[in-house]
Amino acid sequence: MKDSAPTLTADLLLQAYQVGVFPMSEGRDDPEVFWVDPRMRGVFPLDGFRISRSLARRMRQTDFTVTYDQAFADVVRGCADRDETWINATIFDLYCHLHDSGFAHSIEVWDNERLVGGVYGVTIGAAFFGESMFSRATDASKIALAYLVDRLRLAGFQLFDTQFITPHLASLGAVEISRAEYHVMLAKALGQHASFSHAGVVPAAQDVIQRNAQTS
């Protein structure tokens, strides 16, 4: 379901997330933004993310470097750098504003100085609202997700909202729930506190893999 959105502000965007809706655009050149309230919602159970043997091997052997909140705008640009995107100029500016205000965060994957993957989203209470991810190298977005889920667990987050579910996300452990189930989870998460920024330094790949094996 989608409805035309009034003039968007960062505060309105945060209010929207708290009632279960999020903004999208028909394309990068379309100035209009509308609200989306899916009948079925994609979520990542934080104890259900699966690091496969092949992904664990790549995490151990790769020369990729992972960072947090070091190139937020570049991650959003990477997510929008495709033939069809819902990220227009308004949405880009708003999420950068939320990042500057401490509500939006990114995880970056680097190959030397080249940004090859990443994921970003919004945090309110103990809820993380995943917005988009991208990959320019094999498994880069999966590595970003693995580090993200690990960080959310360590920080005490209760909800990882993926908005929609895709075969790619389902293969990693994401599930689909009803709107009513989502609102129950959302209310619980919003009533708790978690801090993405205070969850510690970037861990070693082996630590991420080991904690995943203990919880999944």
C-alpha positions in Angstrom: 0.0 0.0 0.0 1.3 3.5 -0.8 0.1 7.0 -0.2 1.5 10.3 -1.4 3.7 11.8 1.3 3.5 15.5 2.5 6.7 17.5 2.4 9.3 15.3 4.0 11.4 16.4 6.9 13.8 14.3 8.9 11.5 14.5 11.9 8.5 13.3 9.9 10.6 10.5 8.5 11.5 9.3 12.0 7.8 9.5 13.0 6.9 7.4 10.0 9.3 4.6 10.9 7.7 4.5 14.4 4.3 3.8 12.9 5.6 1.2 10.5 5.8 3.1 7.1 8.8 4.2 5.1 9.3 6.4 2.0 10.2 5.5 -1.6 10.3 7.2 -5.0 9.5 5.8 -8.4 13.0 6.7 -9.6 16.0 8.9 -9.1 14.6 11.6 -11.4 11.0 11.5 -9.9 10.7 14.3 -7.3 7.6 12.6 -5.7 7.9 10.5 -2.6 5.3 8.1 -1.3 4.8 6.1 1.9 4.9 2.3 1.8 3.2 0.0 4.4 3.7 -3.6 3.2 1.0 -6.1 4.0 3.9 -8.6 4.5 7.1 -7.5 6.1 10.7 -8.8 5.8 12.7 -9.1 9.0 16.0 -10.7 9.9 15.8 -12.6 13.2 19.0 -11.6 14.8 19.7 -15.1 15.9 18.9 -16.5 12.4 21.4 -14.9 10.1 23.4 -17.6 8.4 27.1 -17.3 7.6 27.7 -20.2 5.1 30.9 -22.1 5.0 31.8 -20.3 1.7 31.1 -16.9 3.2 33.1 -17.7 6.3 36.0 -18.8 4.1 35.8 -15.6 2.1 35.6 -13.5 5.3 38.8 -15.2 6.7 40.8 -15.1 3.4 39.8 -11.7 1.9 41.8 -8.6 2.1 38.6 -6.5 2.5 38.5 -4.0 5.3 35.2 -3.2 7.2 34.4 0.2 8.7 31.3 1.7 10.4 30.0 5.2 9.6 33.0 6.3 7.7 31.4 6.9 4.2 27.7 7.1 4.7 26.9 9.2 1.7 29.1 7.1 -0.5 27.2 4.0 0.6 23.8 5.6 -0.2 25.3 6.6 -3.6 26.4 3.0 -4.1 22.9 1.7 -3.4 21.4 4.2 -5.8 23.9 3.4 -8.6 21.7 1.0 -10.5 19.4 1.1 -13.5 16.3 1.4 -11.3 16.4 3.0 -7.9 13.9 4.4 -5.4 16.5 6.8 -4.0 15.9 10.3 -5.4 17.6 13.5 -4.4 15.1 14.2 -1.5 15.6 10.8 0.0 19.3 11.0 -0.4 19.4 14.4 1.4 17.1 13.2 4.2 19.1 10.1 5.1 22.3 12.1 5.1 20.6 14.5 7.5 19.6 11.6 9.7 23.1 10.3 9.6 24.4 13.7 10.7 21.9 13.6 13.6 23.0 10.1 14.7 19.9 8.2 13.5 21.3 6.6 10.3 24.3 4.4 10.0 26.3 2.5 7.5 28.7 -0.3 7.2 31.4 -0.1 4.5 33.4 -2.8 2.9 36.7 -1.7 1.2 39.2 -3.3 -1.1 42.2 -1.1 -0.3 40.8 2.4 -0.9 37.9 1.3 -3.1 34.4 1.0 -1.6 33.1 -2.3 -2.9 30.1 -2.9 -0.7 27.9 -1.6 2.0 24.6 -1.4 3.8 22.8 1.5 5.6 19.7 2.0 7.7 18.0 4.0 10.4 18.0 3.3 14.2 15.3 4.2 16.7 15.2 2.7 20.1 16.3 -1.0 19.7 15.0 -1.2 16.1 17.2 -1.1 13.0 15.4 -0.3 9.7 17.5 -1.6 6.9 17.2 0.6 3.8 19.5 -0.8 1.1 22.8 -2.4 0.3 25.1 -2.8 -2.7 28.0 -4.9 -3.9 30.8 -4.2 -6.4 32.8 -7.4 -5.5 31.8 -11.0 -4.8 30.1 -11.4 -1.4 30.8 -7.7 -0.3 27.2 -7.0 0.6 27.0 -10.4 2.4 30.1 -9.5 4.5 28.5 -6.1 5.3 25.3 -7.8 6.5 27.3 -10.3 8.6 29.1 -7.4 10.4 25.9 -5.5 10.7 24.0 -8.4 12.3 26.9 -9.0 14.7 26.9 -5.3 15.7 23.1 -5.2 16.2 23.4 -8.3 18.5 26.2 -6.8 20.5 24.4 -3.5 20.9 21.2 -5.0 22.1 18.9 -4.4 19.1 15.7 -6.4 19.0 14.4 -5.8 15.5 16.1 -5.8 12.1 13.5 -4.7 9.5 14.4 -5.4 5.9 11.1 -4.0 4.6 10.7 -6.5 1.9 12.1 -10.0 1.5 14.0 -11.2 -1.6 15.4 -14.7 -2.4 18.9 -13.3 -1.6 17.8 -12.2 1.9 15.8 -15.4 2.5 18.9 -17.4 1.7 20.7 -15.6 4.6 17.9 -16.2 7.1 15.4 -13.4 6.6 11.7 -14.3 7.0 8.4 -12.7 6.1 5.8 -11.8 8.7 2.4 -10.2 8.7 1.9 -6.5 9.2 0.2 -7.2 12.6 3.2 -9.3 13.7 5.5 -6.6 12.6 3.8 -4.0 14.6 4.0 -6.1 17.8 7.8 -6.5 17.3 8.1 -2.8 16.4 6.4 -1.6 19.5 8.6 -3.8 21.7 11.8 -2.6 20.0 10.9 1.0 20.2 10.3 0.7 23.9 13.9 -0.4 24.5 17.3 1.3 24.0 20.3 0.2 21.9 23.2 2.2 20.6 24.8 1.4 17.2 27.6 3.9 17.8 28.6 2.6 21.2 28.9 -1.1 20.3 32.7 -1.1 20.1 35.4 -1.3 17.5 35.2 -3.3 14.3 35.8 -6.9 15.3 38.0 -9.5 13.5 36.3 -11.7 10.9 36.9 -14.8 13.0 35.1 -13.2 16.0 32.0 -12.4 13.8 32.0 -16.0 12.4 32.4 -17.5 15.9 29.6 -15.5 17.5 27.3 -16.3 14.5 28.0 -20.0 15.0 27.0 -19.7 18.7 23.7 -17.9 18.0 22.4 -19.2 14.7 
